[in-house]
Amino acid sequence: MEPLWILRGKYEAPGWKNLEKDAKEGVTDVVMFDRLGWALVRAAEAPTAYEGMKATEPPDGLYLDPSGSPIYLFNREGLDSAEDLVRALGPDAEKLFEELGDAHAVLERMGKVY
């Protein structure tokens, strides 16, 4: 499976319209889309065809779209749950989970919610 990239751009960036069009036509595999600043895109190489938008490797964490749908991302791949992400993040996250008992609270406390 191809890795995920995060595309970021200002709301007015011209690339958003092309990205939306390509997503609807199945040209680009947009996994999650937040028009206010970013999109998660699955591609072998960094997408560069969207004017005013820059593709980078996304940081590990919980990504929420405007409707609140989650994606738990680690090492550019999706995981099944917040608990899986906490385990993947390692001992510090696991210790915090033992203290808090809530994986989402751990991700928020660690600054891993986007």
HUNORWO-V641919 format. One record per residue. N is the residue number from 1. PHI is phi in degrees with one decimal (* if undefined). PSI is psi in degrees with one decimal (NA if undefined). BURIAL is b if it has 9 or more other C-alpha atoms within 8 Angstrom, else e. Layout:
n: {N:N}
phi: {PHI:PHI}
psi: {PSI:PSI}
burial: {BURIAL:BURIAL}
This chain:
n: {1:2:3:4:5:6:7:8:9:10:11:12:13:14:15:16:17:18:19:20:21:22:23:24:25:26:27:28:29:30:31:32:33:34:35:36:37:38:39:40:41:42:43:44:45:46:47:48:49:50:51:52:53:54:55:56:57:58:59:60:61:62:63:64:65:66:67:68:69:70:71:72:73:74:75:76:77:78:79:80:81:82:83:84:85:86:87:88:89:90:91:92:93:94:95:96:97:98:99:100:101:102:103:104:105:106:107:108:109:110:111:112:113:114}
phi: {*:-72.6:-75.7:-93.3:-125.0:-107.2:-101.2:-123.0:-169.0:-64.9:-53.6:-85.2:-57.4:-62.4:-65.2:-59.1:-62.2:-66.4:-64.2:-60.4:-61.8:-62.4:-65.6:-64.2:-86.8:78.0:-75.0:-121.9:-89.1:-88.3:-84.9:-151.4:-140.0:-127.3:-56.7:-78.1:169.8:-157.5:-145.1:-96.6:-127.2:-94.8:-162.3:-65.0:-121.4:-59.6:-66.3:-123.7:-87.8:-113.1:-57.8:83.5:-124.4:-120.1:-97.3:-140.6:-72.9:-74.7:-68.9:-64.4:155.9:-96.8:-108.7:-118.6:-83.7:-58.0:-91.5:89.8:-72.4:-98.7:-133.2:-98.8:-114.6:-140.0:53.4:68.1:-130.0:-78.2:-111.7:-80.9:-154.3:-63.6:-64.7:-61.4:-66.4:-58.6:-60.6:-66.2:-72.0:102.6:-57.1:-63.0:-67.3:-63.9:-63.8:-64.1:-63.4:-60.9:-74.3:-91.5:74.5:-138.3:-63.4:-65.6:-64.2:-61.8:-62.5:-65.8:-61.5:-83.2:72.8:-109.0:-113.5:-124.8}
psi: {140.6:151.1:166.2:147.3:150.4:126.8:129.4:143.1:155.5:156.7:-35.3:-3.7:132.5:-23.9:-22.9:-44.8:-43.4:-38.2:-44.7:-43.9:-49.1:-36.0:-45.1:-34.3:-3.0:13.8:-38.3:135.3:89.8:116.7:-38.4:147.0:123.3:99.2:-17.5:0.1:-15.9:161.9:141.2:125.5:134.4:122.3:150.4:-39.8:159.4:125.2:127.5:4.2:7.2:104.0:130.2:7.1:142.7:132.6:132.5:169.4:128.8:143.7:153.0:142.2:-169.5:123.2:130.7:130.8:174.1:-23.3:2.0:7.9:132.7:151.9:127.9:113.0:128.4:129.7:40.0:18.7:148.3:142.3:167.1:-26.0:167.4:-36.5:-40.3:-40.1:-42.4:-46.0:-42.1:-31.3:-16.9:-170.2:-40.4:-43.3:-40.9:-39.9:-43.6:-36.0:-39.6:-37.4:-44.4:-33.3:9.8:114.7:-37.9:-37.6:-37.2:-48.0:-40.4:-45.9:-35.0:-0.8:32.2:24.3:126.8:NA}
burial: {e:e:b:b:b:b:b:b:b:b:e:e:b:b:b:b:e:b:b:e:e:b:b:e:e:e:e:b:b:b:e:e:b:b:e:e:b:b:b:b:b:b:b:e:e:e:b:e:e:b:e:b:b:b:b:e:e:e:e:b:b:b:b:b:b:e:e:e:e:e:b:b:b:b:e:b:e:e:b:e:e:b:e:b:b:b:b:e:b:e:e:e:b:b:e:b:b:e:e:b:e:e:b:e:e:b:b:b:e:e:e:b:b:e}
